[in-house]
Amino acid sequence: MRIARFSLNDKVRYAFVQTDENDGKDYLVALDGFPLGAQEVKPTGERYAVDSDGIRLLAPIIPSKVFGLAKNYQAHTEFMANKGLSDIKVAPEEMVIFTKPSTSVIGPDDPIVIPSFSNDMNYEPEVAVIIGRIAKNVPVEKAMDYVLGYTCVNDVTLRDVQGFDPMWTRAKGFDTSCPLGPWIQTDLDWANTHIGFSLNGEVVPEAAGTTAGLIHSIPAQIAAISQFSTLLPGDVILTGTPNASGTLRPGDEAIVHVEGVGDLRNVVVRG
């Protein structure tokens, strides 16, 4: 099942996304409430083509908080070391966890804005996990019971700022640094999902990978984070970028692809 958040003539709503067998198009089946709320939601009977006039897909969720995992693939760890951006050549045994504020979240087709204080902004395609219910001190073996679904994310990072920002607060937490979308997919082979990236219409093979290469698995991430922070419905975990990252420049079109979810497209502008 796919769950979308969208606006119709500037009114924000939620929907199930269904593919019509007759024309092959995706349609939004509007819901009468918030899927993560206490009340049961049901379809209203309204249906809109995703590409209809007046329809705009939004970030599928606005979380209370976003956590991310750094150096969670060996290939990305080696890439950072080979580029002289890190002294760490082997993925660390302990999780490297950072945060992004909710104000960093944007949706499909929203612009990624390069801050005036940076000249080296990088893309990092990843799978994002959406928490479905309150999670605190969750054991690894039960962690996936707390997941609502998954979406695409671009963990946009200011590499030049990261060098003198040891907590990565500005480097990873600036406005527009967390594009999410296009929707939440509740059914996914999370243990072996392919991640891809294209830049200006060209596939970037060195940025690709699969969640099978995660150093710390998704259940392990949920369990570890829930030990120190209560995860609320709608909170997001960025699971790590699998391989190489690269520079984004004004005018670039960045597309994150997650197999089984879809494509997240954003265009870069200078702030």
Secondary structure as the mmCIF struct_conf table of DSSP 4:
data_model
#
loop_
_struct_conf.conf_type_id
_struct_conf.id
_struct_conf.beg_label_comp_id
_struct_conf.beg_label_asym_id
_struct_conf.beg_label_seq_id
_struct_conf.end_label_comp_id
_struct_conf.end_label_asym_id
_struct_conf.end_label_seq_id
STRN STRN1 ARG A 2 LEU A 8
TURN_TY1_P TURN_TY1_P1 ASN A 9 ASP A 10
STRN STRN2 LYS A 11 THR A 19
TURN_TY1_P TURN_TY1_P2 GLU A 21 ASP A 23
STRN STRN3 ASP A 26 LEU A 31
BEND BEND1 ASP A 32 GLY A 33
TURN_TY1_P TURN_TY1_P3 PRO A 35 LEU A 36
BEND BEND2 GLY A 37 GLN A 39
STRN STRN4 PRO A 43 ALA A 49
TURN_TY1_P TURN_TY1_P4 VAL A 50 ASP A 51
BEND BEND3 SER A 52 SER A 52
TURN_TY1_P TURN_TY1_P5 ASP A 53 GLY A 54
STRN STRN5 ILE A 55 LEU A 57
BEND BEND4 PRO A 60 PRO A 60
BEND BEND5 SER A 64 SER A 64
STRN STRN6 VAL A 66 ALA A 70
BEND BEND6 LYS A 71 LYS A 71
BEND BEND7 TYR A 73 TYR A 73
HELX_RH_AL_P HELX_RH_AL_P1 GLN A 74 ASN A 82
TURN_TY1_P TURN_TY1_P6 LYS A 83 GLY A 84
BEND BEND8 LEU A 85 LEU A 85
BEND BEND9 ASP A 87 ASP A 87
BEND BEND10 VAL A 90 VAL A 90
BEND BEND11 GLU A 93 GLU A 94
STRN STRN7 VAL A 96 LYS A 100
HELX_RH_3T_P HELX_RH_3T_P1 SER A 102 SER A 104
STRN STRN8 VAL A 105 ILE A 106
TURN_TY1_P TURN_TY1_P7 PRO A 108 ASP A 109
HELX_LH_PP_P HELX_LH_PP_P1 ASP A 110 PRO A 111
STRN STRN9 ILE A 112 ILE A 114
HELX_LH_PP_P HELX_LH_PP_P2 PRO A 115 PRO A 115
TURN_TY1_P TURN_TY1_P8 SER A 116 PHE A 117
BEND BEND12 ASN A 119 ASN A 119
STRN STRN10 MET A 121 TYR A 123
STRN STRN11 PRO A 125 ILE A 131
BEND BEND13 ARG A 133 ARG A 133
STRN STRN12 ALA A 135 ALA A 135
BEND BEND14 LYS A 136 ASN A 137
HELX_RH_3T_P HELX_RH_3T_P2 VAL A 140 TYR A 146
STRN STRN13 VAL A 147 ASN A 154
STRN STRN14 THR A 157 LEU A 158
HELX_RH_AL_P HELX_RH_AL_P2 ARG A 159 GLN A 162
TURN_TY1_P TURN_TY1_P9 GLY A 163 PHE A 164
TURN_TY1_P TURN_TY1_P10 PRO A 166 MET A 167
HELX_RH_AL_P HELX_RH_AL_P3 THR A 169 GLY A 173
BEND BEND15 PHE A 174 PHE A 174
TURN_TY1_P TURN_TY1_P11 ASP A 175 THR A 176
STRN STRN15 CYS A 178 GLN A 185
BEND BEND16 THR A 186 THR A 186
TURN_TY1_P TURN_TY1_P12 TRP A 190 ALA A 191
BEND BEND17 ASN A 192 ASN A 192
STRN STRN16 HIS A 194 LEU A 199
TURN_TY1_P TURN_TY1_P13 ASN A 200 GLY A 201
STRN STRN17 GLU A 202 VAL A 203
HELX_RH_3T_P HELX_RH_3T_P3 PRO A 205 ALA A 207
STRN STRN18 GLY A 209 THR A 210
HELX_RH_3T_P HELX_RH_3T_P4 THR A 211 GLY A 213
BEND BEND18 ILE A 215 HIS A 216
HELX_RH_AL_P HELX_RH_AL_P4 ILE A 218 PHE A 228
BEND BEND19 SER A 229 SER A 229
STRN STRN19 LEU A 231 LEU A 231
TURN_TY1_P TURN_TY1_P14 PRO A 233 GLY A 234
STRN STRN20 VAL A 236 LEU A 238
BEND BEND20 ASN A 243 ASN A 243
STRN STRN21 GLY A 246 LEU A 248
TURN_TY1_P TURN_TY1_P15 PRO A 250 GLY A 251
STRN STRN22 GLU A 253 VAL A 258
TURN_TY1_P TURN_TY1_P16 GLU A 259 VAL A 261
STRN STRN23 GLY A 262 ARG A 270
#
